[in-house]
């Protein structure tokens, strides 16, 4: 992985202090977006934003790390962008005011909800992911609404071995994105 840091100047001759790998240092945000667009994965992420959850920014940052095709925010448009650390500038983020609006964009995709608070949920480690997958996450407190959960073809939970019944939704998103990547991207290597 290319994660070492070297000093690179931006377009104005100033040191580029953005949290970017060297390959993208010195480029304009639009240039970074375009370069990433040429090699995006087919994975999409959907976040149901009913409570202005602070974890959304963290999920967006992780989505950038895995170079997902799109991030869908369903419900409230506003979220805490601080957690995204400006990575939202390098992703295609689409706001959907309603679940129905979101579903119109998902034809031909498998919707996989990551949710532990439903009898439908099965272990994540047994999931065989398809390339055209959209992972759905809900809010930290109330999870995914029943209306959206009913639309998912599959529901998975992340196995836990400690005293808490679940991991933080931001951590769950990172684990699920990695598992999809492990199966779909790494298996091509």
C-alpha positions as CSV (number, residue, x, y, z in Angstrom):
1,X,0.0,0.0,0.0
2,X,1.1,3.5,-0.7
3,X,0.6,5.3,2.6
4,X,4.0,6.9,3.3
5,X,4.1,10.7,3.2
6,X,6.3,13.0,1.2
7,X,6.1,16.8,0.8
8,X,4.1,17.7,-2.3
9,X,3.0,21.2,-3.3
10,X,-0.5,22.0,-4.3
11,X,-1.6,24.2,-7.3
12,X,-0.8,27.4,-5.4
13,X,2.7,26.3,-4.4
14,X,1.7,25.5,-0.8
15,X,2.4,22.2,0.9
16,X,-0.5,19.8,0.2
17,X,-1.6,18.7,3.6
18,X,-4.7,16.8,2.5
19,X,-5.0,13.2,3.7
20,X,-4.2,11.7,0.3
21,X,-1.8,9.0,-0.9
22,X,1.2,10.4,-2.8
23,X,-0.4,9.6,-6.2
24,X,-3.1,12.3,-5.7
25,X,-1.1,14.9,-3.8
26,X,-0.9,18.2,-5.7
27,X,-4.0,17.5,-7.8
28,X,-7.2,19.5,-7.6
29,X,-10.1,17.8,-5.9
30,X,-11.8,17.4,-9.3
31,X,-8.7,15.7,-10.7
32,X,-8.7,13.3,-7.7
33,X,-12.4,12.5,-8.3
34,X,-11.8,11.9,-12.0
35,X,-8.7,9.6,-11.3
36,X,-10.6,7.6,-8.8
37,X,-13.7,7.3,-11.1
38,X,-11.6,5.4,-13.6
39,X,-11.1,2.6,-11.2
40,X,-14.1,2.5,-8.9
41,X,-15.5,-0.8,-7.6
42,X,-19.1,-1.7,-8.3
43,X,-20.0,-1.6,-4.6
44,X,-22.5,1.0,-3.5
45,X,-23.3,2.1,0.0
46,X,-26.7,3.3,1.3
47,X,-27.1,5.1,4.6
48,X,-30.6,5.7,6.0
49,X,-30.3,9.1,7.8
50,X,-33.3,9.4,10.1
51,X,-31.5,10.8,13.1
52,X,-28.6,13.0,11.8
53,X,-26.2,10.3,12.9
54,X,-22.6,11.4,13.4
55,X,-21.3,8.0,12.0
56,X,-22.3,9.0,8.5
57,X,-19.1,11.0,8.0
58,X,-17.1,8.0,9.1
59,X,-18.9,5.7,6.7
60,X,-18.3,8.1,3.8
61,X,-14.6,8.2,4.7
62,X,-14.4,4.4,4.7
63,X,-16.4,4.3,1.4
64,X,-13.7,6.5,-0.1
65,X,-11.0,4.1,1.2
66,X,-12.7,1.2,-0.7
67,X,-13.4,3.5,-3.7
68,X,-17.0,2.6,-3.9
69,X,-19.1,3.6,-7.0
70,X,-21.7,5.6,-5.0
71,X,-22.9,6.6,-1.6
72,X,-26.6,7.0,-1.2
73,X,-28.0,9.0,1.7
74,X,-31.7,8.3,2.2
75,X,-33.8,10.7,4.3
76,X,-32.2,13.7,5.9
77,X,-29.7,15.3,3.6
78,X,-27.6,17.0,6.3
79,X,-24.9,15.0,8.0
80,X,-21.8,15.7,10.0
81,X,-19.2,16.0,7.2
82,X,-16.3,16.4,9.7
83,X,-16.0,12.7,10.1
84,X,-15.6,12.3,6.3
85,X,-12.4,14.4,6.4
86,X,-13.1,16.0,3.0
87,X,-13.3,12.5,1.3
88,X,-16.9,13.4,0.3
89,X,-15.2,15.5,-2.4
90,X,-13.8,12.4,-4.1
91,X,-17.0,10.3,-4.1
92,X,-20.4,10.4,-5.9
93,X,-22.8,11.1,-3.1
94,X,-26.5,11.0,-4.0
95,X,-29.3,12.2,-1.7
96,X,-32.7,10.5,-1.9
97,X,-35.5,12.1,0.1
98,X,-37.4,8.9,0.2
99,X,-36.8,5.1,0.1
100,X,-38.8,4.9,-3.1
101,X,-36.5,7.4,-4.8
102,X,-33.5,5.4,-3.7
103,X,-35.0,2.1,-4.9
104,X,-35.5,3.5,-8.4
105,X,-31.7,3.6,-8.7
106,X,-31.1,0.0,-7.6
107,X,-32.4,-2.2,-10.4
108,X,-30.2,-5.2,-11.0
109,X,-28.4,-4.8,-7.6
110,X,-28.5,-7.0,-4.6
111,X,-29.5,-5.0,-1.5
112,X,-27.8,-6.3,1.6
113,X,-28.8,-4.8,4.9
114,X,-26.3,-4.9,7.7
115,X,-28.7,-5.1,10.7
116,X,-28.7,-7.2,13.9
117,X,-32.1,-6.3,15.2
118,X,-34.3,-8.6,13.1
119,X,-34.9,-12.4,13.0
120,X,-34.1,-12.3,9.3
121,X,-30.4,-11.5,9.9
122,X,-27.8,-14.2,9.3
123,X,-24.1,-14.2,10.0
124,X,-21.9,-12.0,7.7
125,X,-19.2,-14.7,7.4
126,X,-21.5,-17.0,5.5
127,X,-22.5,-14.4,2.9
128,X,-21.3,-14.9,-0.7
129,X,-21.3,-11.4,-2.2
130,X,-22.2,-10.5,-5.7
131,X,-20.3,-7.7,-7.5
132,X,-23.4,-5.5,-7.9
133,X,-24.1,-5.2,-4.2
134,X,-25.4,-2.2,-2.3
135,X,-24.7,-2.4,1.5
136,X,-27.4,-0.7,3.6
137,X,-26.7,0.8,7.0
138,X,-29.1,2.5,9.4
139,X,-28.6,4.9,12.3
140,X,-26.6,3.9,15.4
141,X,-29.6,4.1,17.7
142,X,-32.6,2.7,15.8
143,X,-31.0,0.8,12.9
144,X,-32.6,0.5,9.5
145,X,-36.4,1.3,9.3
146,X,-38.7,-1.7,8.7
147,X,-39.8,-0.1,5.5
148,X,-36.3,-0.2,4.0
149,X,-35.4,-3.5,5.7
150,X,-38.3,-5.2,3.8
151,X,-36.8,-4.2,0.5
152,X,-33.4,-5.8,1.2
153,X,-32.9,-9.2,-0.5
154,X,-30.5,-10.3,2.3
155,X,-29.9,-9.2,5.9
156,X,-26.7,-9.9,7.7
157,X,-25.2,-9.2,11.1
158,X,-21.6,-9.0,12.3
159,X,-20.8,-11.7,14.7
160,X,-19.8,-10.4,18.2
161,X,-17.9,-12.3,20.9
162,X,-17.9,-9.8,23.7
163,X,-20.6,-8.4,26.0
164,X,-22.1,-5.9,23.6
165,X,-24.7,-7.1,21.1
166,X,-23.2,-5.1,18.2
167,X,-20.4,-3.0,16.9
168,X,-20.7,0.7,16.1
169,X,-22.4,1.3,12.8
170,X,-19.2,3.0,11.4
171,X,-17.2,0.0,12.4
172,X,-19.8,-2.3,10.9
173,X,-19.7,-0.5,7.6
174,X,-15.9,-0.9,7.5
175,X,-16.1,-4.6,8.3
176,X,-18.8,-5.2,5.7
177,X,-17.0,-3.2,3.0
178,X,-13.8,-5.1,3.6
179,X,-15.6,-8.5,3.4
180,X,-17.2,-7.5,0.1
181,X,-13.8,-6.4,-1.1
182,X,-12.1,-9.5,0.1
183,X,-14.5,-11.7,-1.8
184,X,-15.1,-9.6,-5.0
185,X,-11.9,-7.6,-5.6
186,X,-9.2,-9.8,-4.1
187,X,-10.6,-12.9,-5.6
188,X,-9.9,-11.4,-9.1
189,X,-6.2,-11.1,-8.3
